[in-house]
Amino acid sequence: MHRLGLLVSASPSVNSPLAEHEWWLADLSHTLEMPSVTLYNWIKRGWVQGRQLPEKPYHWVVWADDVELERLRNHRHLPVGEVLRQRWNGEVPLIAQKPKPPIDFH
């Protein structure tokens, strides 16, 4: 499991520092007091801007400024079915309305 990267929960020790408003996935999930797997799921759904490093062990870097942190905190505290309720009502879910990261993030 460790070789597959399933047991990694701490910040990676990578030589290149992160840019402004960039977070390691584990650090951001810890700051938001949520499981890393949930934040990863949000990245895969397109609700959060993240990129995977090209070298092993392929850690994830997530973009989040103060506005984005507040948006993620607010979504974290919503009831479980809120996204489905918004879609049912023909609305675009609030979590899908994300701020734009810097152009050079990807």
C-alpha distances in whole Angstrom, upper triangle without the diagonal:
4,5,5,6,5,6,9,12,15,17,17,19,21,24,26,27,26,30,32,30,27,24,20,18,17,21,22,20,21,25,25,24,21,18,16,15,19,20,17,19,22,22,21,24,26,27,26,26,23,22,19,19,20,18,15,13,15,15,17,21,23,27,29,32,34,35,32,30,33,33,29,30,33,30,28,31,32,32,29,32,33,32,33,37,37,36,39,41,41,40,37,35,35,31,32,35,33,35,34,32,34,35,33,29,28
4,5,5,6,5,7,10,12,15,13,16,17,21,23,24,24,27,29,28,25,22,18,17,15,19,21,19,20,23,24,23,21,18,16,15,19,20,18,20,23,22,22,25,26,27,25,25,22,21,18,18,18,16,13,10,13,13,16,19,22,25,27,31,33,34,31,29,32,32,28,29,32,31,28,31,33,33,31,33,35,33,35,38,38,38,40,43,42,41,38,35,35,32,32,35,33,34,34,31,33,33,31,28,27
4,5,8,8,9,13,15,16,14,16,17,20,22,24,24,27,30,29,25,23,19,18,17,21,23,22,23,26,27,26,24,20,18,17,21,21,18,21,24,22,22,25,27,28,26,26,22,20,17,16,16,14,10,9,12,13,16,19,22,26,28,32,34,35,32,31,34,34,30,31,34,32,30,33,35,35,33,35,36,35,36,39,40,39,41,44,43,42,39,36,36,33,33,35,33,34,34,31,32,33,30,27,26
4,6,8,9,13,15,16,15,17,18,21,22,24,23,26,29,27,24,21,18,16,16,20,21,20,21,25,25,24,22,18,16,15,18,18,15,17,21,19,18,22,23,25,23,23,20,18,15,15,15,14,10,8,10,12,14,18,20,24,26,30,32,33,30,29,32,31,28,29,32,30,28,31,32,32,30,32,33,31,32,36,36,35,38,40,40,38,35,33,33,30,30,32,30,32,31,29,30,31,29,26,24
4,6,6,9,11,12,11,14,15,19,20,21,20,23,26,24,21,18,14,13,12,16,18,16,18,21,21,21,19,15,13,12,16,16,13,16,19,17,17,20,22,23,21,21,17,16,13,13,14,13,10,7,9,9,11,15,17,21,23,27,29,30,27,26,29,28,25,26,29,27,25,28,30,30,28,30,31,30,31,35,35,34,37,39,38,37,34,31,31,27,28,30,28,29,29,27,28,29,26,23,22
4,6,8,11,13,13,17,18,22,23,23,22,25,27,25,22,19,15,13,12,16,17,15,17,20,20,19,17,13,11,10,14,15,12,14,17,17,17,20,21,22,21,21,18,18,15,16,17,16,13,11,12,11,13,16,18,22,23,27,29,30,26,25,28,27,24,25,28,25,23,26,28,28,25,28,29,28,29,32,33,32,35,37,37,35,33,30,30,26,27,30,28,29,29,27,29,30,28,25,24
4,6,9,12,12,15,17,21,22,23,22,25,27,25,22,19,15,13,11,15,17,15,15,19,20,18,16,13,11,11,15,16,14,17,19,19,19,22,24,24,22,23,20,19,17,17,19,18,14,12,13,12,14,17,19,23,24,27,29,30,27,25,28,28,24,25,28,26,23,26,28,29,26,29,30,29,31,34,35,34,37,39,39,37,35,32,32,28,29,31,29,31,31,29,30,32,30,26,26
4,6,8,8,12,14,17,19,19,18,22,23,22,19,15,12,10,9,12,14,13,13,17,18,17,15,13,10,11,15,14,13,16,18,17,18,21,22,23,20,20,17,17,14,15,17,15,12,9,11,9,11,14,16,20,21,24,26,28,24,23,26,26,22,23,26,25,22,26,28,29,27,29,30,29,31,34,34,34,37,39,39,37,34,31,30,27,28,30,27,28,28,26,27,29,27,23,23
4,7,9,12,14,18,19,18,18,21,22,20,17,13,10,9,6,9,11,10,10,13,14,13,12,10,8,10,13,13,12,15,17,17,18,21,22,21,19,19,17,17,15,16,19,18,15,12,13,10,11,13,15,18,19,22,23,25,22,20,23,23,20,20,24,22,20,23,25,26,24,28,28,27,30,32,32,33,35,37,37,35,32,29,28,25,26,28,26,27,27,25,26,28,26,23,23
4,6,9,12,15,16,16,15,19,20,18,16,12,9,9,6,7,11,11,10,13,15,14,14,12,10,13,16,15,15,18,19,18,20,23,23,23,20,20,17,17,16,16,19,17,15,13,14,11,12,13,15,18,18,21,22,25,22,20,23,24,20,21,24,24,21,24,27,28,27,30,30,30,32,35,34,35,38,40,39,37,34,31,30,26,28,29,26,27,27,24,26,27,26,22,23
4,7,9,12,13,12,12,15,16,15,12,9,6,8,6,6,10,11,10,12,15,15,15,14,12,15,17,15,15,18,19,18,20,23,22,22,19,18,15,15,14,13,16,15,14,12,12,9,10,10,12,15,16,18,20,23,20,18,22,23,20,20,24,24,22,25,27,29,28,31,31,30,33,35,34,35,38,40,39,36,33,30,29,25,27,28,25,25,24,21,22,24,22,19,20
4,6,9,11,11,11,15,17,17,13,11,8,10,9,10,13,14,14,16,18,19,18,17,14,16,19,17,16,20,20,18,20,24,23,23,20,19,15,14,12,11,14,12,11,9,10,7,9,10,13,16,18,20,23,25,22,21,25,25,22,24,27,26,25,28,30,32,31,33,33,32,35,37,37,37,40,41,41,38,35,32,31,27,28,29,26,26,25,22,23,24,22,19,19
4,7,9,9,11,15,17,18,15,13,10,13,12,12,16,17,17,18,21,22,22,20,17,20,22,20,19,23,24,22,24,27,26,26,23,21,18,17,15,13,15,13,12,11,12,10,12,13,16,18,20,22,24,27,25,23,27,28,25,26,30,30,28,31,33,35,34,37,37,35,38,41,40,40,43,45,44,41,38,35,34,30,31,32,29,28,27,24,24,25,22,20,21
4,6,7,9,13,16,17,14,13,10,13,14,14,16,18,19,20,22,23,23,22,19,21,23,21,19,23,24,21,23,26,25,26,22,20,17,15,13,10,12,10,10,10,11,9,11,11,15,17,19,21,24,27,24,23,27,28,26,27,31,30,29,32,34,36,35,38,37,35,38,41,40,40,43,44,43,41,37,35,34,30,30,31,28,27,25,22,22,23,19,17,18
4,6,10,13,16,18,15,15,13,17,17,17,19,22,22,22,25,26,27,26,22,25,27,24,23,26,27,24,26,29,27,28,24,22,19,17,15,12,13,12,13,13,13,13,14,14,17,19,21,22,25,28,26,25,29,30,28,30,33,33,32,35,37,39,38,41,40,38,41,44,42,42,46,47,46,43,39,37,36,32,33,33,30,28,27,23,22,23,19,18,19
4,7,9,13,15,12,13,12,16,17,16,18,21,21,21,24,26,26,25,22,24,26,23,22,25,25,22,24,27,25,26,22,19,17,15,14,11,13,12,14,14,13,12,13,12,15,16,18,20,23,25,23,23,27,28,26,28,31,31,30,33,35,38,37,39,38,36,39,42,40,40,44,45,43,40,37,35,33,30,30,30,27,25,23,19,18,19,16,14,16
4,7,10,12,9,10,10,14,15,14,15,19,19,19,21,23,24,24,21,23,24,21,21,24,24,21,24,26,24,24,20,18,16,15,15,12,15,15,16,16,15,13,13,11,13,14,16,17,19,22,21,20,24,25,23,25,28,28,28,31,33,36,35,37,36,35,38,40,38,39,42,43,42,39,35,33,31,28,28,28,25,23,21,18,17,18,15,14,16
4,7,8,6,7,8,12,14,12,13,16,17,16,18,21,21,21,18,21,22,18,18,22,20,18,21,23,21,21,17,14,13,12,13,11,14,15,17,16,15,12,11,8,10,10,12,13,16,19,17,17,20,21,20,22,25,25,24,28,30,33,32,34,33,31,34,37,35,35,39,39,38,35,32,30,28,24,25,25,21,19,18,14,13,15,13,11,13
4,6,6,8,11,14,16,14,14,18,19,18,19,22,23,23,20,23,23,19,20,23,21,18,21,23,21,20,17,14,13,13,14,13,16,17,20,19,17,15,13,10,10,9,11,11,14,17,16,16,19,20,20,22,24,25,25,28,30,33,32,34,33,31,34,36,34,34,38,39,37,34,30,29,26,24,24,23,19,17,15,12,10,13,10,9,12
4,6,9,12,15,17,14,14,17,18,16,18,21,22,23,21,23,23,19,20,23,21,19,22,23,21,20,16,14,14,15,17,16,20,21,23,22,20,17,15,12,11,9,9,8,11,14,13,14,17,18,18,19,22,23,23,26,28,31,31,33,31,30,33,35,32,33,37,37,36,32,29,27,25,22,23,22,18,15,14,11,10,13,12,10,14
4,7,10,12,14,12,11,14,15,13,14,18,19,20,18,20,20,16,17,20,18,16,19,20,18,16,13,11,11,13,16,16,20,21,23,22,19,16,14,10,8,6,5,5,8,11,10,10,13,14,14,16,18,19,19,22,24,27,27,29,27,26,30,31,29,30,33,34,32,29,26,24,21,19,19,18,15,13,12,9,10,13,12,10,13
4,7,9,12,10,9,13,14,13,14,17,17,18,15,18,18,14,15,18,16,14,17,19,17,16,12,10,9,10,12,13,16,18,19,18,16,13,10,6,6,5,6,8,11,13,11,11,15,16,14,16,19,19,19,22,24,27,27,29,27,26,29,31,29,30,33,34,33,30,26,24,22,19,19,19,16,14,13,10,10,13,12,9,12
4,6,8,6,6,9,11,10,12,14,14,15,12,15,15,12,13,16,15,13,16,18,17,16,12,11,9,11,12,12,16,17,18,16,14,11,9,6,5,6,7,10,12,14,12,11,15,16,14,15,18,18,18,21,23,26,25,28,26,25,28,30,29,30,33,34,33,30,27,24,22,19,20,20,17,16,16,13,14,16,15,12,14
4,5,5,6,9,10,11,12,14,14,13,10,13,14,11,11,15,14,13,16,18,17,16,13,12,9,10,10,11,14,15,15,13,11,8,6,5,6,9,10,13,16,18,15,14,17,18,15,17,20,20,18,22,24,26,25,28,27,26,29,31,30,30,34,35,34,31,28,25,24,20,21,22,19,19,18,15,17,19,17,14,15
4,6,5,6,9,10,11,12,11,10,7,9,10,7,8,11,11,10,13,15,15,14,11,11,8,10,10,12,15,16,15,13,11,8,6,6,6,9,11,14,16,17,14,13,16,16,13,15,18,17,15,19,21,23,22,24,24,22,25,28,27,27,31,32,31,29,25,23,21,18,19,20,17,18,18,16,18,20,18,15,15
4,6,5,6,9,10,10,10,8,6,9,11,9,10,13,14,13,15,18,18,17,14,15,12,13,13,14,18,18,16,14,13,9,9,9,10,13,13,16,17,19,16,14,17,18,15,15,19,18,16,19,21,23,22,25,25,24,27,29,29,29,32,34,34,31,28,25,24,20,22,23,20,21,22,19,21,23,22,18,19
4,6,5,6,9,10,10,11,9,12,13,11,12,16,15,15,18,20,19,18,15,15,13,15,15,16,19,19,19,16,16,12,11,10,10,12,11,14,15,17,15,12,16,17,14,14,18,18,16,19,22,24,23,26,26,25,28,30,29,30,33,35,34,31,28,25,24,20,22,23,20,20,21,18,20,23,21,18,19
4,5,5,6,8,9,10,8,12,11,8,11,14,12,12,16,17,16,14,11,12,11,14,15,16,20,21,20,18,17,13,11,9,8,9,9,11,12,14,11,9,12,13,10,11,14,14,13,16,18,21,20,23,22,22,25,27,26,27,30,31,31,28,25,22,20,17,19,19,16,17,18,16,18,21,20,16,18
4,5,5,6,5,6,5,9,8,6,9,12,11,12,15,16,16,14,12,14,13,15,16,18,21,22,21,18,17,14,12,11,10,12,11,14,15,16,13,11,13,14,10,10,14,13,11,14,16,18,18,21,20,20,23,25,24,26,28,30,30,27,24,21,19,16,18,20,17,18,20,18,21,23,23,19,20
4,5,5,6,8,8,11,11,10,13,15,15,16,19,20,20,18,16,17,16,18,18,20,23,24,22,20,19,16,14,14,13,15,13,16,16,17,15,12,14,16,13,12,15,15,13,15,18,20,20,23,23,23,26,28,27,29,31,33,33,30,28,24,22,19,22,23,21,21,23,21,23,26,25,22,23
4,5,8,10,11,14,13,11,14,17,16,16,20,20,20,17,15,16,16,19,20,21,25,25,25,22,21,17,15,14,12,13,11,13,12,14,13,9,11,13,11,10,13,14,12,14,17,20,20,23,22,23,26,27,27,28,31,32,32,29,26,23,21,18,21,21,19,19,21,19,21,25,24,21,23
4,6,9,10,13,11,9,13,14,13,15,18,18,18,15,13,15,16,19,20,22,26,26,26,23,22,18,16,15,13,13,11,13,12,13,11,8,9,11,8,6,10,11,8,10,14,16,16,20,19,19,22,23,23,25,27,28,29,26,23,20,18,15,18,19,17,18,20,19,22,24,25,21,23
4,7,9,12,11,10,14,15,15,16,19,20,20,17,16,18,18,21,22,24,27,28,26,24,23,19,17,17,15,17,15,17,16,17,15,12,13,14,11,9,12,12,9,11,14,16,16,20,19,20,23,24,24,26,28,29,30,27,25,22,20,17,20,22,20,21,23,22,25,28,28,24,26
4,6,9,7,7,11,12,12,14,16,17,18,15,14,17,16,19,20,22,25,26,25,22,21,18,16,16,14,16,15,17,17,18,15,12,14,14,10,9,12,11,8,10,13,14,14,17,17,18,20,22,22,24,26,27,28,26,23,20,19,16,18,20,19,21,23,22,25,27,27,23,24
4,5,5,7,9,10,11,13,15,16,17,16,14,17,16,18,18,20,23,24,22,20,19,16,14,16,14,17,17,19,20,20,17,15,17,17,13,13,15,14,11,13,15,16,15,18,19,19,21,23,24,24,27,29,29,27,25,21,20,17,19,22,20,22,24,23,26,28,27,23,24
4,5,5,6,9,10,11,12,14,15,14,13,14,13,15,14,17,20,20,19,16,15,12,11,12,11,15,15,18,19,20,17,15,17,17,13,14,17,15,13,16,18,19,17,20,20,20,22,25,25,25,28,29,30,27,25,21,21,17,19,21,19,21,22,20,23,25,24,20,21
4,5,5,6,9,10,10,12,14,14,13,15,13,15,14,17,20,21,19,16,15,13,12,14,13,16,17,20,22,22,18,17,19,18,14,16,18,15,13,17,18,18,16,18,19,18,20,23,23,23,26,28,28,26,23,20,20,17,18,21,19,22,23,22,24,26,25,22,21
4,5,5,6,9,10,10,12,11,11,14,13,16,16,19,22,23,22,20,18,15,13,15,13,16,16,19,20,19,16,15,17,15,11,13,15,12,10,13,14,15,12,15,16,14,17,19,20,20,22,24,25,23,20,17,17,13,15,18,17,19,21,20,23,25,25,21,21
4,5,5,6,9,10,11,9,8,10,10,13,13,16,20,21,20,18,16,13,11,11,9,12,12,15,17,17,13,12,14,13,9,11,14,11,10,14,15,16,15,17,17,15,18,21,20,20,23,25,25,22,20,17,16,12,14,16,14,16,18,17,20,22,22,18,18
4,5,5,6,9,10,10,9,10,9,10,11,14,17,18,18,15,13,11,9,10,9,12,14,17,19,19,15,15,18,16,13,15,17,15,13,17,18,19,17,19,19,17,19,22,22,21,25,26,26,24,21,18,18,14,15,17,16,18,18,17,20,21,21,17,16
4,5,5,6,9,9,9,11,11,13,13,17,19,21,20,19,16,15,12,14,12,15,16,19,21,20,16,16,18,16,13,15,17,14,13,16,16,17,14,16,16,14,16,19,19,18,21,23,23,21,18,16,16,13,13,16,15,18,19,18,22,23,23,19,18
4,5,5,6,5,6,9,9,12,14,18,20,22,22,20,18,16,12,13,11,12,13,16,18,17,13,13,15,13,10,13,14,11,11,14,14,16,14,15,15,12,15,18,17,16,20,21,21,18,15,13,13,9,10,13,11,14,15,15,19,20,21,17,17
4,5,5,6,5,6,6,9,10,14,17,19,19,18,15,13,10,10,8,10,12,15,18,17,13,14,16,14,12,15,16,14,14,18,18,19,18,19,18,15,18,21,19,19,22,24,23,21,17,15,15,11,11,13,12,14,14,13,16,17,17,14,13
4,5,8,8,9,9,10,11,15,17,19,19,18,15,14,11,13,12,14,16,19,21,20,17,18,20,17,15,18,19,16,16,20,19,20,18,19,19,16,17,21,20,18,22,24,22,21,17,16,16,13,12,15,14,16,16,16,19,19,19,16,14
4,6,8,10,11,13,15,18,20,23,23,22,19,18,15,16,14,15,16,19,21,19,16,17,19,16,14,17,17,14,15,18,17,18,16,16,16,12,14,17,16,15,18,20,18,17,14,12,13,10,9,12,12,15,16,16,19,20,21,18,16
4,6,7,9,11,14,17,19,22,23,22,19,17,14,14,12,12,14,17,19,17,14,16,17,14,13,16,17,14,16,19,18,20,18,18,17,14,16,19,17,16,19,21,19,17,13,12,12,9,7,10,9,12,12,13,16,16,17,14,13
4,7,9,13,15,19,21,24,25,23,20,18,15,14,11,11,12,14,16,14,11,12,14,10,9,13,13,10,12,15,15,17,15,16,14,11,14,17,15,15,18,19,18,15,12,10,9,6,5,8,7,10,11,12,16,17,18,15,15
4,6,10,13,16,19,21,22,21,18,15,12,11,7,8,8,12,14,12,9,10,12,10,8,12,13,11,13,16,16,19,18,19,17,15,18,20,18,18,22,23,21,19,15,13,12,8,8,10,7,9,10,10,13,15,16,12,13
4,7,11,13,16,19,20,19,16,14,10,9,6,6,8,11,14,13,10,12,15,13,11,15,17,15,16,20,20,22,21,22,21,18,21,24,21,21,25,26,24,21,18,16,15,12,11,12,9,9,8,7,10,11,12,9,9
4,7,10,13,15,17,16,12,10,7,6,4,6,9,13,16,16,12,14,17,15,13,17,19,17,17,21,22,24,23,24,23,21,23,26,24,24,27,29,27,24,21,19,18,15,14,15,12,13,12,10,12,13,12,8,8
4,7,9,12,14,13,9,9,6,5,6,9,12,15,19,19,16,17,20,19,17,20,23,21,21,25,26,28,26,27,26,24,26,29,27,27,30,32,30,28,24,22,22,18,17,18,16,16,14,12,13,13,11,8,6
4,6,9,10,10,6,6,4,6,9,12,15,18,22,22,19,20,23,22,20,22,25,23,23,27,27,29,27,29,28,26,28,31,30,29,32,34,32,30,27,25,25,21,20,22,19,19,18,15,16,16,14,11,9
4,6,8,8,5,6,6,7,11,13,17,20,23,24,21,22,25,25,22,25,28,26,26,29,31,33,31,32,32,30,32,35,33,33,36,38,36,34,30,29,28,24,24,25,22,22,20,17,17,17,14,12,10
4,7,8,6,8,10,11,14,17,20,23,27,28,25,25,29,28,26,29,31,29,29,33,34,35,33,35,35,32,34,37,36,35,38,40,38,36,32,31,31,27,26,27,25,25,22,20,19,18,16,14,12
4,6,5,8,11,13,16,19,22,25,28,30,27,27,31,30,28,30,33,31,31,34,36,37,35,37,37,34,36,40,38,38,41,43,41,39,35,34,33,30,29,30,28,27,25,22,22,22,18,17,15
3,5,8,11,13,17,20,23,26,29,31,28,27,31,31,28,30,33,31,30,34,35,36,34,36,36,34,36,39,39,38,41,43,42,40,36,34,34,30,30,32,29,29,27,24,25,24,21,19,18
4,6,9,12,16,19,22,25,28,29,26,26,29,29,26,28,31,29,28,31,33,34,32,34,34,32,34,38,37,36,39,41,40,38,35,33,32,29,29,30,28,28,27,24,25,25,22,19,18
4,7,10,13,16,19,23,26,27,23,23,27,26,23,26,29,27,26,29,31,32,30,32,32,30,32,35,34,33,36,38,37,35,32,30,29,26,25,27,24,25,23,21,21,21,19,16,15
4,7,10,13,16,19,22,24,20,20,24,23,20,22,26,24,23,26,28,30,28,30,30,28,30,33,32,32,35,37,36,33,30,28,27,23,23,25,22,23,22,19,20,20,18,15,14
4,6,10,13,16,19,20,17,17,20,20,17,19,22,21,20,23,25,27,25,27,27,25,27,30,29,29,32,33,32,30,26,24,24,20,20,21,18,19,18,15,17,18,16,12,12
4,7,10,13,16,17,14,14,18,18,16,18,21,20,19,23,25,27,26,28,27,25,28,30,29,29,32,33,32,29,26,24,22,19,19,20,17,16,15,12,13,15,13,9,10
4,6,10,13,14,11,11,15,14,12,15,17,16,16,20,21,24,23,25,24,22,25,27,25,26,29,30,29,26,23,20,19,15,16,16,13,13,12,10,12,14,13,9,10
4,7,10,11,8,9,13,13,12,14,17,16,17,20,21,24,24,25,24,22,25,27,25,25,29,30,28,25,22,20,18,15,15,15,11,10,9,7,9,11,11,8,10
4,7,8,5,6,9,10,9,11,14,14,15,17,19,22,22,24,22,21,24,26,24,25,28,28,27,24,21,19,16,13,15,14,10,9,10,8,10,14,14,11,13
4,6,5,6,9,10,11,12,14,15,16,19,20,24,24,26,24,23,26,27,25,27,30,30,29,25,22,20,17,15,16,15,11,9,10,8,10,14,15,13,16
4,5,5,6,9,10,11,12,14,15,17,19,23,24,26,23,22,26,27,25,27,30,29,29,25,22,20,17,15,17,16,13,11,13,12,14,17,18,16,19
4,5,5,6,9,10,11,13,14,16,17,21,22,23,21,20,24,24,21,23,27,26,25,22,19,17,14,13,14,12,10,8,11,11,14,17,19,17,19
4,5,5,6,9,10,11,12,14,16,19,20,21,19,18,21,22,20,22,25,25,24,20,17,15,12,10,12,11,8,7,9,9,13,16,17,15,17
4,5,5,6,9,10,10,13,15,18,19,21,19,18,22,23,21,23,26,26,26,22,20,17,14,12,14,14,11,11,13,12,15,19,20,17,19
4,5,5,6,9,10,11,13,17,18,20,17,17,21,21,20,22,25,24,24,21,19,16,12,11,14,13,11,11,14,15,18,21,22,20,22
4,5,5,6,9,10,11,15,16,17,14,14,18,18,16,18,21,21,21,17,15,12,9,7,10,10,8,9,13,14,17,20,22,19,21
4,5,5,6,9,10,13,14,16,14,13,17,18,17,18,21,22,22,18,16,13,10,8,11,11,10,11,14,14,18,21,22,19,20
4,5,5,7,9,13,14,16,14,15,18,19,18,20,23,23,24,20,18,15,12,10,14,14,13,14,17,18,21,24,25,22,23
4,5,5,7,10,12,14,12,13,16,16,15,18,20,20,21,17,16,13,10,9,13,13,13,14,18,19,22,25,27,24,25
4,5,5,9,10,11,9,9,13,14,13,15,17,18,18,15,14,10,8,7,10,11,12,14,17,18,22,24,26,23,24
4,6,8,9,12,11,11,15,15,15,17,20,20,21,19,17,13,12,10,13,15,14,17,20,20,24,26,27,24,25
4,7,9,11,10,12,15,15,15,18,20,20,22,19,18,14,13,12,16,17,17,19,22,23,27,29,30,27,28
4,6,8,7,9,12,11,12,15,16,16,18,16,15,12,11,10,14,15,16,19,22,24,27,30,31,28,29
4,6,6,9,10,10,12,14,15,16,18,16,16,13,13,13,16,18,19,22,25,27,30,33,34,31,31
4,6,8,9,10,12,13,14,16,18,16,16,13,14,13,15,18,19,22,25,26,30,32,33,30,30
4,6,5,6,9,10,10,12,14,14,14,11,13,13,15,17,19,23,26,27,31,32,34,31,31
4,5,5,6,9,10,11,13,11,11,8,9,10,12,14,17,20,23,25,29,30,32,29,29
4,5,5,6,9,10,11,9,9,6,8,8,9,12,14,18,21,23,26,28,30,27,26
4,5,5,6,9,10,10,10,8,11,12,12,15,17,21,24,26,30,31,32,30,29
4,5,5,6,9,9,10,9,11,13,14,16,19,22,25,27,31,32,34,32,31
4,5,5,6,5,7,6,8,10,11,12,16,19,22,25,28,29,32,29,29
4,5,5,5,6,6,10,11,11,13,16,20,22,25,28,29,31,29,28
4,5,7,10,10,13,15,15,17,20,23,26,29,32,33,35,33,32
4,6,9,10,13,15,15,16,20,23,25,28,32,33,35,33,33
4,7,9,12,14,13,14,18,21,23,27,30,30,33,31,31
4,6,8,11,10,11,15,18,20,23,27,27,30,28,28
4,6,8,7,8,11,14,17,20,23,24,27,25,24
4,5,5,7,10,14,16,19,23,24,26,24,24
4,5,5,8,11,14,17,21,22,25,22,23
4,5,7,10,13,15,19,20,22,20,20
4,6,9,12,14,18,19,21,18,18
4,7,10,13,16,17,20,18,18
4,6,9,13,14,17,15,15
4,6,10,12,15,13,14
4,7,8,11,10,11
4,6,8,7,9
4,6,6,9
4,6,7
4,6
4
